[in-house]
């Protein structure tokens, strides 16, 4: 979903060729990480002390990750924190009006990474 929104941000001249965008499973990496990673706060402190493209001294999901990418995903309104349900009311209405292409959010109540019940949404 982040890739699609980044594409739309960089390709507004193609909007007329895109009829509709469907975001299937627009789930918050940050909220999932908060729920499942007991080391997150300490890792965020470490990441904030590093330079953007510097590889962090710990792995994320068994993979190296840069400080920038880690902070982008896991800080409130980081560059890649696009679909968190704890944003202010109206965020998603405003989000979808940023583009001239209609956006449909498809959220599954069985998504393994969803941290809220479908009734909350």
DSSP file (Angstrom, degrees, kcal/mol; ACC not computed):
  #  RESIDUE AA STRUCTURE BP1 BP2  ACC     N-H-->O    O-->H-N    N-H-->O    O-->H-N    TCO  KAPPA ALPHA  PHI   PSI    X-CA   Y-CA   Z-CA
    1    1 A X     >        0   0    0      0, 0.0     4,-2.2     0, 0.0     5,-0.2   0.000 360.0 360.0 360.0 -39.2    0.0    0.0    0.0
    2    2 A X  H  >  +     0   0    0      1,-0.2     4,-2.5     2,-0.2     5,-0.2   0.903 360.0  54.1 -61.6 -39.0    2.9    2.4    0.8
    3    3 A X  H  > S+     0   0    0      1,-0.2     4,-2.4     2,-0.2    -1,-0.2   0.901 108.0  49.3 -61.9 -41.1    4.3    1.7   -2.7
    4    4 A X  H  > S+     0   0    0      2,-0.2     4,-2.5     1,-0.2    -1,-0.2   0.924 111.8  47.3 -66.3 -43.9    1.0    2.6   -4.4
    5    5 A X  H  X S+     0   0    0     -4,-2.2     4,-2.2     2,-0.2    -2,-0.2   0.883 112.4  50.2 -66.8 -36.4    0.7    5.9   -2.5
    6    6 A X  H  X S+     0   0    0     -4,-2.5     4,-1.9     2,-0.2    -1,-0.2   0.911 109.9  51.2 -64.9 -41.0    4.3    6.7   -3.2
    7    7 A X  H  X S+     0   0    0     -4,-2.4     4,-1.5     1,-0.2    -2,-0.2   0.930 110.3  48.7 -59.7 -46.0    3.7    6.0   -6.9
    8    8 A X  H  < S+     0   0    0     -4,-2.5    -1,-0.2     1,-0.2    -2,-0.2   0.892 109.7  52.6 -62.6 -39.1    0.6    8.2   -6.9
    9    9 A X  H  < S+     0   0    0     -4,-2.2     3,-0.4     1,-0.2    -1,-0.2   0.869 118.2  36.1 -63.3 -36.4    2.7   11.0   -5.2
   10   10 A X  H  < S+     0   0    0     -4,-1.9    -1,-0.2     1,-0.2    -2,-0.2   0.578 119.6  47.9 -94.4 -10.5    5.4   10.8   -7.9
   11   11 A X    ><  +     0   0    0     -4,-1.5     3,-2.5    -5,-0.2     4,-0.3  -0.178  58.2 138.4-125.9  41.0    3.2   10.1  -10.9
   12   12 A X  G >   +     0   0    0     -3,-0.4     3,-1.1     1,-0.3     4,-0.3   0.750  69.4  67.2 -61.9 -21.3    0.4   12.6  -10.7
   13   13 A X  G 3  S+     0   0    0      1,-0.2     3,-0.3    -3,-0.2    -1,-0.3   0.687  98.4  53.7 -70.6 -15.4    0.7   13.1  -14.5
   14   14 A X  G X> S+     0   0    0     -3,-2.5     3,-2.4     1,-0.2     4,-0.6   0.458  76.6 101.8 -94.3  -2.3   -0.6    9.5  -14.9
   15   15 A X  G X4 S+     0   0    0     -3,-1.1     3,-1.3    -4,-0.3    -1,-0.2   0.847  75.0  59.4 -51.0 -38.7   -3.7   10.1  -12.7
   16   16 A X  G 34 S+     0   0    0     -3,-0.3    -1,-0.3    -4,-0.3    -2,-0.1   0.700 104.1  52.0 -66.9 -17.6   -5.9   10.3  -15.8
   17   17 A X  G <4 S+     0   0    0     -3,-2.4     2,-0.6     1,-0.0    -1,-0.3   0.526  97.2  76.0 -93.4  -8.1   -4.8    6.8  -16.8
   18   18 A X    <<  -     0   0    0     -3,-1.3     3,-0.1    -4,-0.6    -1,-0.0  -0.919  57.6-172.9-108.5 120.9   -5.7    5.3  -13.5
   19   19 A X        -     0   0    0     -2,-0.6    83,-0.6     1,-0.3     2,-0.3   0.872  67.2 -14.2 -82.2 -38.4   -9.4    4.7  -12.9
   20   20 A X  E     -a  102   0A   0     81,-0.1     2,-0.5     2,-0.0    -1,-0.3  -0.977  56.3-136.7-162.8 150.2   -9.4    3.6   -9.2
   21   21 A X  E     -a  103   0A   0     81,-2.8    83,-2.9    -2,-0.3     2,-0.5  -0.965  12.7-161.6-115.6 131.4   -6.9    2.5   -6.6
   22   22 A X  E     -a  104   0A   0     -2,-0.5     2,-0.8    81,-0.2    83,-0.2  -0.961   2.9-160.6-110.9 121.8   -7.7   -0.4   -4.3
   23   23 A X  E >   -a  105   0A   0     81,-3.1    83,-3.1    -2,-0.5     2,-0.7  -0.882  10.4-162.7-102.3 105.0   -5.5   -0.6   -1.1
   24   24 A X  E 3  S-a  106   0A   0     -2,-0.8    83,-0.2     1,-0.3     3,-0.2  -0.792  71.9  -2.4 -93.4 116.2   -5.9   -4.2    0.1
   25   25 A X  T 3   -     0   0    0     81,-3.4     2,-2.0    -2,-0.7    -1,-0.3   0.929  69.2-173.0  74.3  47.5   -4.7   -4.5    3.7
   26   26 A X    <   +     0   0    0     -3,-0.6     2,-0.3    80,-0.4    -1,-0.2  -0.526  25.0 170.0 -73.2  87.1   -3.6   -1.0    4.5
   27   27 A X        -     0   0    0     -2,-2.0     2,-0.6    -3,-0.2    56,-0.2  -0.729  38.0-111.9-106.9 147.9   -2.2   -2.0    7.9
   28   28 A X     >  -     0   0    0     55,-0.4     4,-1.8    -2,-0.3     5,-0.2  -0.687  18.2-167.2 -82.3 115.1   -0.1    0.0   10.3
   29   29 A X  H  > S+     0   0    0     -2,-0.6     4,-2.6    51,-0.3     5,-0.2   0.892  90.4  54.6 -62.5 -39.4    3.5   -1.3   10.6
   30   30 A X  H  > S+     0   0    0     43,-0.4     4,-2.5     1,-0.2     5,-0.2   0.937 108.9  44.4 -63.2 -48.6    3.9    0.9   13.7
   31   31 A X  H  > S+     0   0    0      1,-0.2     4,-1.6     2,-0.2    -1,-0.2   0.882 114.3  50.2 -67.0 -36.8    0.9   -0.3   15.6
   32   32 A X  H  X S+     0   0    0     -4,-1.8     4,-1.8     2,-0.2    -1,-0.2   0.932 111.7  48.4 -63.8 -44.4    1.7   -3.9   14.8
   33   33 A X  H  X S+     0   0    0     -4,-2.6     4,-2.7     1,-0.2     7,-0.2   0.893 108.5  53.9 -64.0 -40.2    5.3   -3.4   16.0
   34   34 A X  H  < S+     0   0    0     -4,-2.5    -1,-0.2     1,-0.2    -2,-0.2   0.865 112.3  45.5 -60.2 -35.6    4.1   -1.7   19.2
   35   35 A X  H  < S+     0   0    0     -4,-1.6    -1,-0.2    -5,-0.2    -2,-0.2   0.806 125.5  27.9 -77.7 -30.6    1.9   -4.7   19.9
   36   36 A X  H  < S+     0   0    0     -4,-1.8     2,-0.7     1,-0.1    -2,-0.2   0.607 104.6  71.8-112.7 -14.1    4.5   -7.4   19.1
   37   37 A X    ><  -     0   0    0     -4,-2.7     3,-1.5    -5,-0.2     4,-0.3  -0.859  47.9-175.8-113.2 101.7    8.0   -6.0   19.8
   38   38 A X  T 3  S+     0   0    0     -2,-0.7     3,-0.2     1,-0.3     4,-0.2   0.662  87.0  54.9 -67.8 -14.1    8.8   -5.6   23.5
   39   39 A X  T 3> S+     0   0    0      1,-0.2     4,-2.6     2,-0.1    -1,-0.3   0.370  76.0 105.8 -96.7   4.0   12.2   -4.0   22.5
   40   40 A X  H <> S+     0   0    0     -3,-1.5     4,-2.8     1,-0.2     5,-0.2   0.894  76.0  50.0 -56.5 -48.7   10.7   -1.3   20.2
   41   41 A X  H  > S+     0   0    0     -4,-0.3     4,-1.9     1,-0.2    -1,-0.2   0.914 114.0  45.5 -59.6 -43.3   11.2    1.7   22.5
   42   42 A X  H  > S+     0   0    0      1,-0.2     4,-2.0     2,-0.2    -1,-0.2   0.899 113.1  50.7 -65.5 -40.8   14.9    0.8   23.1
   43   43 A X  H  X S+     0   0    0     -4,-2.6     4,-2.6     1,-0.2    -2,-0.2   0.873 108.0  52.6 -65.7 -36.9   15.4    0.2   19.4
   44   44 A X  H  X S+     0   0    0     -4,-2.8     4,-2.2    -5,-0.2    -1,-0.2   0.901 107.4  52.3 -64.6 -39.8   13.8    3.5   18.5
   45   45 A X  H  X S+     0   0    0     -4,-1.9     4,-0.8    -5,-0.2    -2,-0.2   0.927 111.5  46.6 -59.9 -45.0   16.2    5.3   20.9
   46   46 A X  H >X S+     0   0    0     -4,-2.0     3,-1.0     1,-0.2     4,-0.5   0.927 111.2  51.6 -62.6 -45.9   19.1    3.6   19.2
   47   47 A X  H >< S+     0   0    0     -4,-2.6     3,-1.2     1,-0.3    -1,-0.2   0.865 104.1  57.3 -61.7 -37.3   17.8    4.5   15.7
   48   48 A X  H 3< S+     0   0    0     -4,-2.2    -1,-0.3     1,-0.3    -2,-0.2   0.731 103.8  54.3 -67.5 -20.9   17.4    8.1   16.7
   49   49 A X  H << S+     0   0    0     -3,-1.0    -1,-0.3    -4,-0.8    -2,-0.2   0.571  99.8  78.2 -86.6 -10.2   21.1    8.3   17.6
   50   50 A X  S << S-     0   0    0     -3,-1.2     2,-0.2    -4,-0.5     6,-0.1  -0.507  86.7-102.4 -97.8 165.1   22.2    7.0   14.2
   51   51 A X    >   -     0   0    0     -2,-0.2     3,-1.6     4,-0.1    16,-0.5  -0.522  43.9 -99.2 -81.5 156.2   22.6    8.7   10.8
   52   52 A X  T 3  S+     0   0    0      1,-0.3    16,-3.2    15,-0.2    17,-0.4   0.837 117.8  31.2 -44.3 -56.2   19.8    8.1    8.2
   53   53 A X  T 3  S+     0   0    0     14,-0.2     2,-0.3    13,-0.2    -1,-0.3   0.348  90.4 120.2 -92.5   7.8   21.4    5.4    6.0
   54   54 A X    <   -     0   0    0     -3,-1.6    13,-2.1    -7,-0.1     2,-0.3  -0.547  68.8-119.1 -73.8 133.3   23.5    3.8    8.8
   55   55 A X  B     -B   66   0B   0     -2,-0.3    11,-0.2    11,-0.2    -4,-0.1  -0.541  31.0-119.7 -72.5 133.5   22.6    0.1    9.4
   56   56 A X        -     0   0    0      9,-2.8     9,-0.3    -2,-0.3    -1,-0.1  -0.375  16.4-118.0 -74.3 154.1   21.3   -0.4   12.9
   57   57 A X  S    S+     0   0    0      7,-0.1     2,-0.3    -2,-0.1    -1,-0.1   0.255  95.6  57.0 -79.3  15.5   23.2   -2.8   15.3
   58   58 A X  S    S-     0   0    0      7,-0.2     7,-0.5   -15,-0.1     2,-0.3  -0.948  83.6-115.9-138.2 160.4   20.2   -5.1   15.5
   59   59 A X        -     0   0    0     -2,-0.3     2,-0.5     5,-0.1     5,-0.2  -0.672  13.8-148.2 -95.4 151.1   18.1   -7.0   12.9
   60   60 A X  B >  S-C   63   0C   0      3,-3.3     3,-1.3    -2,-0.3    -2,-0.0  -0.984  86.6 -13.7-118.7 121.3   14.5   -6.4   12.1
   61   61 A X  T 3  S-     0   0    0     -2,-0.5    -1,-0.2     1,-0.3     3,-0.1   0.899 129.9 -57.0  51.1  43.2   12.7   -9.6   11.0
   62   62 A X  T 3  S+     0   0    0      1,-0.2     2,-0.3    -3,-0.1    -1,-0.3   0.663 120.7 104.8  66.0  19.1   16.1  -11.2   10.6
   63   63 A X  B <  S-C   60   0C   0     -3,-1.3    -3,-3.3    -5,-0.0    -1,-0.2  -0.958  76.4-108.3-128.9 146.8   17.2   -8.5    8.2
   64   64 A X        -     0   0    0     -2,-0.3     2,-0.3    -5,-0.2    -5,-0.1  -0.402  39.1-170.9 -64.9 151.1   19.5   -5.5    8.4
   65   65 A X        -     0   0    0     -7,-0.5    -9,-2.8    -9,-0.3    -7,-0.2  -0.997  19.0-121.8-146.0 144.3   17.6   -2.2    8.5
   66   66 A X  B  >  -B   55   0B   0     -2,-0.3     4,-2.3   -11,-0.2   -11,-0.2  -0.435  26.3-116.4 -81.9 160.6   18.8    1.5    8.3
   67   67 A X  H  > S+     0   0    0    -13,-2.1     4,-2.6   -16,-0.5     5,-0.3   0.915 115.8  52.7 -60.4 -43.8   18.0    4.0   10.9
   68   68 A X  H  > S+     0   0    0    -16,-3.2     4,-2.8   -17,-0.3    -1,-0.2   0.943 110.7  45.7 -59.3 -48.6   15.9    6.0    8.4
   69   69 A X  H  > S+     0   0    0    -17,-0.4     4,-2.1     2,-0.2    -1,-0.2   0.905 113.2  50.1 -63.2 -41.9   13.8    3.1    7.4
   70   70 A X  H  X S+     0   0    0     -4,-2.3     4,-2.3     1,-0.2    -1,-0.2   0.937 115.2  42.3 -62.5 -47.1   13.2    2.0   11.0
   71   71 A X  H  X S+     0   0    0     -4,-2.6     4,-1.4     1,-0.2    -2,-0.2   0.871 111.1  57.0 -68.0 -36.2   12.2    5.4   12.1
   72   72 A X  H  < S+     0   0    0     -4,-2.8     8,-1.4    -5,-0.3     9,-0.3   0.891 116.0  35.6 -61.1 -40.4   10.1    5.9    9.0
   73   73 A X  H  < S+     0   0    0     -4,-2.1   -43,-0.4    -5,-0.2    -2,-0.2   0.861 124.9  36.2 -79.1 -38.2    8.1    2.8    9.8
   74   74 A X  H  < S+     0   0    0     -4,-2.3     2,-0.4    -5,-0.2    -2,-0.2   0.278  93.5  84.7-115.8  10.3    7.8    2.9   13.5
   75   75 A X  S >< S-     0   0    0     -4,-1.4     3,-2.4    -5,-0.1     2,-0.1  -0.868  92.3 -88.0-107.5 151.0    7.5    6.5   14.7
   76   76 A X  T 3  S-     0   0    0     -2,-0.4    -2,-0.1     1,-0.3    -3,-0.0  -0.348 112.6  -3.9 -57.7 121.8    4.2    8.3   14.8
   77   77 A X  T 3  S+     0   0    0     -2,-0.1    -1,-0.3     4,-0.1    -4,-0.1   0.779  92.7 164.0  58.9  31.4    3.6    9.9   11.4
   78   78 A X    X   -     0   0    0     -3,-2.4     3,-1.9    -7,-0.1    -6,-0.2  -0.211  60.0 -87.3 -62.8 169.5    7.0    8.7   10.1
   79   79 A X  T 3  S+     0   0    0      1,-0.3    -6,-0.1     3,-0.0    -7,-0.1   0.801 131.2  35.0 -54.6 -32.1    7.4    8.8    6.3
   80   80 A X  T 3  S+     0   0    0     -8,-1.4     2,-1.4   -11,-0.1   -51,-0.3   0.243  87.6 102.3-108.1  12.5    5.9    5.3    6.0
   81   81 A X    <   +     0   0    0     -3,-1.9     3,-0.2    -9,-0.3    -4,-0.1  -0.642  42.4 134.6 -92.4  78.1    3.4    5.5    8.8
   82   82 A X        +     0   0    0     -2,-1.4    -1,-0.2   -55,-0.2   -54,-0.1   0.695  61.3  41.9-101.1 -22.4    0.5    6.0    6.5
   83   83 A X        +     0   0    0     -3,-0.3   -55,-0.4   -56,-0.2     2,-0.3  -0.005  69.7 139.5-124.2  29.8   -2.3    3.7    7.7
   84   84 A X    >   -     0   0    0    -57,-0.2     3,-1.1    -3,-0.2   -57,-0.0  -0.581  44.9-146.6 -79.3 134.8   -2.3    3.9   11.5
   85   85 A X  T 3  S+     0   0    0     -2,-0.3    -1,-0.1     1,-0.2   -58,-0.0   0.461  90.2  72.2 -82.4   0.2   -5.8    4.0   13.1
   86   86 A X  T 3  S+     0   0    0      3,-0.0    -1,-0.2     2,-0.0     3,-0.1   0.265  71.8 114.8 -98.0  13.1   -4.7    6.2   15.9
   87   87 A X  S <  S-     0   0    0     -3,-1.1     3,-0.1     1,-0.2     5,-0.1  -0.348  81.3 -76.9 -71.7 163.9   -4.4    9.3   13.6
   88   88 A X    >   -     0   0    0      1,-0.1     3,-1.9     2,-0.1     4,-0.2  -0.176  60.2 -83.6 -61.5 154.0   -6.8   12.1   14.2
   89   89 A X  T 3  S+     0   0    0      1,-0.3    -1,-0.1     2,-0.1    -3,-0.0  -0.292 117.2  27.5 -55.7 139.6  -10.4   11.9   13.0
   90   90 A X  T 3> S+     0   0    0     -3,-0.1     4,-2.6     3,-0.0    -1,-0.3   0.331  82.4 119.5  89.9  -7.3  -10.8   12.8    9.3
   91   91 A X  H <> S+     0   0    0     -3,-1.9     4,-2.9     1,-0.2     5,-0.1   0.932  78.0  44.5 -57.0 -48.1   -7.2   11.8    8.4
   92   92 A X  H  > S+     0   0    0     -4,-0.2     4,-2.1     2,-0.2    -1,-0.2   0.809 111.1  53.6 -71.9 -28.1   -8.3    9.1    5.9
   93   93 A X  H  > S+     0   0    0      2,-0.2     4,-1.0     1,-0.2    -1,-0.2   0.945 114.3  42.0 -65.9 -46.9  -10.9   11.4    4.4
   94   94 A X  H  < S+     0   0    0     -4,-2.6     4,-0.5     1,-0.2     3,-0.4   0.887 111.6  57.0 -64.9 -39.0   -8.2   14.0    3.9
   95   95 A X  H >< S+     0   0    0     -4,-2.9     3,-1.4    -5,-0.2     4,-0.3   0.932 106.7  47.8 -57.2 -48.4   -5.7   11.3    2.7
   96   96 A X  H >< S+     0   0    0     -4,-2.1     3,-0.7     1,-0.3    -1,-0.2   0.720 105.3  59.5 -71.6 -19.1   -8.0   10.2   -0.1
   97   97 A X  T 3< S+     0   0    0     -4,-1.0    -1,-0.3    -3,-0.4    -2,-0.2   0.531  85.4  79.4 -84.6  -4.6   -8.7   13.7   -1.3
   98   98 A X  T <  S+     0   0    0     -3,-1.4     2,-0.3    -4,-0.5    -1,-0.2   0.697  93.4  55.9 -70.4 -17.8   -5.0   14.3   -1.9
   99   99 A X  S <  S-     0   0    0     -3,-0.7     4,-0.1    -4,-0.3   -90,-0.0  -0.838  73.4-139.8-119.8 151.4   -5.4   12.3   -5.2
  100  100 A X  S    S+     0   0    0     -2,-0.3     2,-0.4   -88,-0.1    -1,-0.1   0.469  86.2  85.9 -85.0  -0.5   -7.6   12.8   -8.2
  101  101 A X  S    S-     0   0    0     -5,-0.1    -2,-0.2   -81,-0.0   -81,-0.1  -0.853  89.1-114.0 -99.8 131.5   -8.0    9.0   -8.3
  102  102 A X  E     -a   20   0A   0    -83,-0.6   -81,-2.8    -2,-0.4     2,-0.5  -0.420  31.9-152.0 -62.9 138.0  -10.7    7.4   -6.1
  103  103 A X  E     -a   21   0A   0    -83,-0.2     2,-0.5    -4,-0.1   -81,-0.2  -0.957   9.7-166.4-118.2 129.9   -9.2    5.2   -3.4
  104  104 A X  E     -a   22   0A   0    -83,-2.9   -81,-3.1    -2,-0.5     2,-0.5  -0.968  10.9-148.3-115.4 127.5  -10.9    2.2   -1.9
  105  105 A X  E     -a   23   0A   0     -2,-0.5     2,-0.6   -83,-0.2   -81,-0.2  -0.847   9.2-164.5 -94.4 123.5   -9.6    0.7    1.4
  106  106 A X  E     -a   24   0A   0    -83,-3.1   -81,-3.4    -2,-0.5     2,-0.5  -0.938  11.7-179.2-110.5 111.8  -10.1   -3.1    1.6
  107  107 A X        -     0   0    0     -2,-0.6     2,-0.4   -83,-0.2   -83,-0.1  -0.942  14.3-149.7-118.3 128.8   -9.6   -4.3    5.2
  108  108 A X    >   -     0   0    0     -2,-0.5     3,-1.2     1,-0.1     6,-0.1  -0.790  12.0-147.3 -98.3 136.0   -9.9   -7.9    6.3
  109  109 A X  T 3  S+     0   0    0     -2,-0.4     9,-0.2     1,-0.2    -1,-0.1   0.548 102.0  54.0 -76.3  -4.6  -11.1   -8.8    9.7
  110  110 A X  T 3  S+     0   0    0      8,-0.0     2,-0.2     3,-0.0    -1,-0.2   0.244  73.7 134.3-109.0  10.2   -8.8  -11.9    9.5
  111  111 A X    X   -     0   0    0     -3,-1.2     3,-1.1     1,-0.2   -86,-0.0  -0.452  52.1-145.0 -65.3 125.3   -5.6  -10.0    8.6
  112  112 A X  T 3  S+     0   0    0      1,-0.2    -1,-0.2    -2,-0.2    -3,-0.0   0.699  96.9  48.3 -66.4 -19.1   -2.8  -11.4   10.8
  113  113 A X  T 3  S+     0   0    0    -88,-0.0    -1,-0.2     2,-0.0     2,-0.2   0.501  82.4 111.3-100.5  -5.2   -1.2   -8.0   11.1
  114  114 A X    <   -     0   0    0     -3,-1.1     4,-0.1     1,-0.1   -87,-0.0  -0.511  44.6-170.4 -72.4 134.7   -4.2   -6.0   12.0
  115  115 A X        +     0   0    0     -2,-0.2     2,-0.3     2,-0.1    -1,-0.1   0.541  66.0  61.3-103.2 -10.0   -4.1   -4.7   15.6
  116  116 A X  S    S-     0   0    0      2,-0.0     2,-0.1     1,-0.0    -2,-0.0  -0.835  87.9-108.8-113.6 153.4   -7.7   -3.4   15.8
  117  117 A X    >>  -     0   0    0     -2,-0.3     3,-1.3     1,-0.1     4,-1.0  -0.487  31.8-114.8 -74.3 154.7  -11.0   -5.3   15.5
  118  118 A X  T 34 S+     0   0    0      1,-0.3     3,-0.2     2,-0.2    -1,-0.1   0.781 116.0  63.6 -60.9 -27.1  -12.9   -4.6   12.3
  119  119 A X  T 34 S+     0   0    0      1,-0.2    -1,-0.3     2,-0.2   -10,-0.0   0.800  97.1  57.3 -68.0 -28.7  -15.7   -3.1   14.4
  120  120 A X  T <4        0   0    0     -3,-1.3    -1,-0.2     1,-0.3    -2,-0.2   0.857 360.0 360.0 -67.8 -36.4  -13.2   -0.4   15.6
  121  121 A X     <        0   0    0     -4,-1.0    -1,-0.3    -3,-0.2    -2,-0.2   0.479 360.0 360.0 -71.4 360.0  -12.6    0.7   12.1
